[in-house]
Amino acid sequence: MFFGLSRLNSYIPHHCNRIARFLNSHRVQQAVISSLTYTSNQHISTPTHSPSIKPHQIYCKLFSIMAENKKEVETSTAPAASIEDPTSKSATSNEALAINTAKDKGDANSNLNVSISGEDNANVNANANANEKENGSKSNKRKKNAYFQKKAKKKVERQKNMRNTWKSRTDAEVHPGSYADPEMRKMFNVSIPELDSTDDNTDGAGTVKNIKQEKKDDDGVSGDPKDKDKEIAEDVEKKSQNGTVKKNPKRKVALLLGFKGTEYVGMQINKGQKTIQAQVELGLFQAGLISKSNFGHPNKYGWSNSARTDKGVHSCAQVCSVKIEIPTGNYNVVREMINDQLPDDITVADIIQVPRTFCARTARSKVRYQYMLPSFALLSRAEVASGFESVLGSNWKDRSLRTPFSQNELKLLREKFAQHRASEDNLEKLNSALGKYEGTNKYHNYTSGKASDDASAKRYIQSFTVQESVVDKHGVEWIPTLVVGQSFLLHQIRKMLSMAMDTARGASSLEIMDTSFSDKYININTAPANGLFLDMSYYGHFNNKANLSTESKLDWHSDEESPAHKRWKGFKENQVMSHIMDEEQAQGNFLTYLFSQDHHVRYENYVALDVKKGKEGNPSVEPPSIEN
């Protein structure tokens, strides 16, 4: 190839295949360059010796060659002359004479004509080779397509077999934690006539009597359906004139749940346990939004929840994704249908249609929890000891942790501690301790079953702050705290609050908190569950990625005037927060925690160990003295 080939190709259009073939011929290159040099009788063997030749000169010369060659092709395709034609004889003799002259004199232009006539034969061979290669590539392409089609077919068959296997396995029995299981209904005294009756052969949705309507009937108050859409929605399974069951369209929706977790052992469905998920599933079935064949099989209706709450933990913004039957386009009517079948401690604050691939757990970008602690939880150890001693006597330290407080003891202890107000120093220390958690740290000491080198023990905390204090109707001051993070471990938030409270009241220190993030092991107590609730779930990444409209976004915190935000705020303030305060007044959970925490600090003293100790404890550690 000569020096200007790459530049020349940029001048020539891609469809000039014939010119491209000329460029690949060394004879043509020499002929073109010879014709452009200043010395016509000088033979150039190395093209790079002619730096004065420009690419556009070669370009123009090639087009003139093409024009001459085209004339020769037209002449060759003309009707053949007779043998006796003198013109033909003279043309042949002239051509031979020109060739001999070119050989004798070494004329460059004659060399070019000879090379062109030879190049025509080369072009024929090149076209044949190109066609052969093209046919070969097509054959290889067909073979590859056949291979991939066969591979895709096998994959589809394998997935189909897996689905059939899973279907046969799931159809065999329902989830043991669902009320579709007869043992669960018997254990918790739940009656579902459609499942309990052996004569019912329909496969429609549940038609159990409305729970709240049943309460009204018992009180002698009749229900009053006001909305026509609601009346239509209540009859989910209607039979047409020919007796066939009317099918409602299924849609994937996101439910914004609020609940008080006192009566439940957690969010996740569990065998032999009363859970939030099982109760919501029962409400969906009773409302006619999931069919009898899907009831008890969460995988069939695509259930997913944004967070797993512990036993006794509340929520204002638990998001659950589920595929349900939609009897009407008015989602407020559907929300009311579900709420009518749920108990008073569970409510659906909002319902929004989402894409089929939406998953409430994986789509969530971050979550916010709130923990409310009473001000007396920040009392120093000496003040706590003085209060317990005045009510329980001087031997209160010998009292067993398994011995509950009597109602009279709880009353006296509440009167002793209720009027305490946190000082500015307490709040500053608490805020400093909570700030230690911000960022990425190892939380193997703040959960169970995690080693210090376990990568899953690392968690990122965006913020942990103290909010403005509030006083309840019983005269107790409460300090709300807000923590925002991507995800949390089991008991992590409650253990974080326990360590922060001890740091604020002088039973621990910021240095001990730093040690808790190292490879050392420290035994940290767990704060009461009734002070914790899920405050808000965020789906910022999902909203931006899905490019949704304002009405379809999973955003319940930006617009404070939206009906969904007002329902969320009302449930938080009137149900959850007030319930936490009333629950403490009735049960004294934080008083019991302070009593057990004094035992914990006396015998554990936040000793940093190289390895986790066994059940025998650490008796070599002496109890620290109580500071004034």
Buried (B, 14 or more C-beta within 10 A) or exposed (E): EBBBBEEBBEBBEEEBEEBBBBBEBEBBBBBBBBBBBEEEEEEBEEBEEBEEBEBEBBBEBBEEBBEEBEEEEEEEEEEEEEEEEEEEEEEEEEEEEBBEEBEEEBBBEBBBBBBBEEBEEBBEEBEEEEEEEEEEEEEEEEEEEEEEEEEEEEEEEEEEEEEEEEEEEBEEEBBBBBBBBEEBBEEEEBEBEBBEEEEEEEEBBBBBEBBBBEEEEEEEEEEEEEEEBBEBBBEBBEEEEEEEBEEBEBBBBBBBBBBBBBEBBBBBBBEEBBBBBBBBBBBBBBBBBBBBEBBBBBEBBBBBBBBBBBEBBBBBBBBBBBBBBBBBEBBBBBBBBBBBBBBEBBBBBBBBBBEEEBBBBEBBEBBBBBBBBBBBBBBBBEBBBEBBEEBBEEEBBEBEEEEEBEEEBBBBBBEBBBEBEBEEEBBEBBBBBBBBBBEEBBBBBBBEEBEBEEEEBBBEBEEBEBEEBBEBEEEBBBBBBBBBBBEBBBBBBBBBBBBBBBBBBBBBBEEBBEBBBBEBBBBBBBBBBBBBBBBBBBBEEBBEEBEBEEEBBBBBBEEEEBEBBEBBBBBBEEBBBEBBBEBBBEBBBBBBBBBEBBBBBBBBBBBBEEEEEEEEEEEEEEEEEBEE
